[in-house]
Amino acid sequence: MSDKQNNPLPKILGERFKDAREKMGLSIEELANKAILSNSQIRQIEGKEQGAFYSAAIKYSSAQKVAKILELPEDQAFDISQTDLDHDSQELKEQKELKEIEAMLAQKMINELQYERPSLIQKIIGKQTSAQLPLQGIEVPQANRPKSILKRSVFLLILIVGIGLCYWLLNPYFNVS
């Protein structure tokens, strides 16, 4: 696979963006406001700064938006024959590797929790009945809740009977004529 297939984004011709902006009489701040971007992102599109975008794809789509505002045709704003590979290609590769590592670690943690520490899963989920984890559809057995509703009902019934009995026994003393 060639480098062009790894990162098909064309190179942004920053000087042309700057020339078009100056020709329209716009400052970096004015263009940033029109494009709803930061000043440093405009500077990066013009080639003066680095690191204002999360990825090459976001930088490219932002540059397309700025090119439309500046009425700069795509063939003048971007060099389709060249791609900006050096930094961005390595960054994309590292991001992919990082996601694979995160997925493996998450799976390992889920397996450990499922088989070795189900009580910890109960704490995380915060429920006392069986619950399904969103990842991998793992069913987690959990301890049954104590039958607190039955206990409360019996307590209330005894309390009502006790109050009724007290009223019945003490009623003759309160009905003094």
NORSULKA-V980783 format. One record per pair of residues at least 12 apart in sequence whose C-alpha atoms are under 10 Angstrom apart, sorted by the first residue. I is the first residue (numbers start at 1). GAP is how many residues later the second one is. D is the distance in whole Angstrom. If there is no record, write none. Layout:
I;GAP;D + I;GAP;D
This chain:
3;80;8 + 3;81;10 + 3;82;7 + 3;83;10 + 3;86;8 + 4;77;9 + 4;78;8 + 4;79;7 + 4;80;9 + 4;81;8 + 4;85;10 + 5;78;10 + 6;77;10 + 6;79;8 + 6;83;7 + 6;86;9 + 6;87;9 + 7;49;9 + 7;50;9 + 7;76;7 + 7;77;8 + 7;78;7 + 7;79;10 + 7;81;8 + 7;82;6 + 7;83;10 + 7;85;9 + 8;49;10 + 8;72;9 + 8;73;10 + 8;74;9 + 8;75;7 + 8;76;9 + 8;77;9 + 8;81;10 + 9;47;8 + 9;48;7 + 9;50;10 + 9;51;7 + 9;52;10 + 9;69;9 + 9;70;9 + 9;71;8 + 9;72;10 + 9;73;9 + 9;74;6 + 9;75;7 + 9;76;9 + 9;79;10 + 10;46;10 + 10;50;8 + 10;67;10 + 10;68;6 + 10;69;6 + 10;70;5 + 10;71;7 + 10;72;6 + 10;73;5 + 10;74;7 + 10;75;9 + 11;45;10 + 11;49;8 + 11;66;9 + 11;67;6 + 11;68;5 + 11;69;7 + 11;70;8 + 11;71;6 + 11;72;5 + 11;73;5 + 11;74;9 + 12;32;10 + 12;33;7 + 12;34;8 + 12;35;8 + 12;47;9 + 12;48;7 + 12;51;7 + 12;52;9 + 12;62;10 + 12;64;9 + 12;65;6 + 12;66;5 + 12;67;7 + 12;68;9 + 12;70;9 + 12;71;9 + 12;72;8 + 13;32;8 + 13;33;7 + 13;34;8 + 13;50;10 + 13;62;10 + 13;63;8 + 13;64;5 + 13;65;5 + 13;66;7 + 14;28;9 + 14;29;9 + 14;30;8 + 14;31;6 + 14;32;4 + 14;33;5 + 14;34;8 + 14;49;9 + 14;63;8 + 14;64;9 + 15;30;9 + 15;31;6 + 15;32;7 + 15;33;10 + 15;62;9 + 16;30;8 + 16;51;10 + 16;56;8 + 16;60;7 + 16;61;6 + 16;62;9 + 17;25;9 + 17;26;10 + 17;28;8 + 17;29;6 + 17;30;9 + 17;46;9 + 17;49;8 + 17;50;7 + 17;53;8 + 17;54;10 + 17;55;8 + 17;59;9 + 17;60;7 + 17;61;10 + 18;24;9 + 18;25;9 + 18;27;9 + 18;28;6 + 18;29;9 + 18;52;10 + 19;27;9 + 19;51;10 + 20;47;9 + 20;49;10 + 20;50;6 + 20;51;8 + 20;52;7 + 20;57;10 + 21;25;10 + 21;45;9 + 21;46;9 + 21;48;9 + 21;49;6 + 21;50;10 + 21;51;9 + 22;48;10 + 23;47;9 + 24;46;7 + 24;47;10 + 26;44;9 + 27;12;10 + 28;12;9 + 28;13;10 + 28;14;7 + 28;15;7 + 28;18;10 + 29;13;8 + 29;14;10 + 31;35;8 + 31;38;8 + 31;39;9 + 32;34;9 + 34;31;10 + 34;32;9 + 34;35;8 + 35;27;8 + 35;28;9 + 35;30;7 + 35;31;6 + 35;32;10 + 35;33;10 + 35;34;7 + 35;35;10 + 36;26;9 + 36;29;10 + 36;30;10 + 37;25;8 + 37;28;10 + 37;29;9 + 38;14;8 + 39;13;9 + 40;12;6 + 40;13;9 + 41;12;7 + 41;18;8 + 41;21;9 + 41;22;9 + 42;17;10 + 42;20;9 + 42;21;8 + 42;24;8 + 44;15;9 + 44;19;10 + 45;14;7 + 45;15;9 + 45;17;8 + 45;18;6 + 45;19;10 + 45;21;9 + 46;17;9 + 55;33;7 + 55;34;10 + 55;36;8 + 55;37;8 + 55;40;10 + 56;28;9 + 56;29;9 + 56;31;9 + 56;32;6 + 56;33;9 + 56;35;9 + 56;36;9 + 57;31;9 + 60;18;9 + 63;14;8 + 63;15;9 + 64;13;8 + 64;14;9 + 106;29;9 + 107;28;9 + 107;29;9 + 110;23;9 + 110;25;8 + 110;26;9 + 110;28;9 + 111;27;9 + 113;27;9 + 114;19;10 + 114;24;8 + 114;25;9 + 114;26;7 + 114;27;9 + 115;25;9 + 118;22;7 + 118;23;7 + 118;24;7 + 118;25;10 + 119;21;9 + 119;22;9 + 119;23;7 + 119;24;9 + 121;12;9 + 121;19;8 + 121;20;9 + 121;21;9 + 122;18;8 + 122;19;9 + 122;20;7 + 122;21;9 + 125;15;10 + 127;15;8 + 127;16;9 + 127;17;10 + 127;18;9 + 128;13;9 + 128;14;6 + 128;15;6 + 128;16;6 + 128;17;6 + 128;18;9 + 129;12;8 + 129;13;6 + 129;14;7 + 129;15;6 + 129;16;7 + 130;12;5 + 130;13;8 + 130;14;9
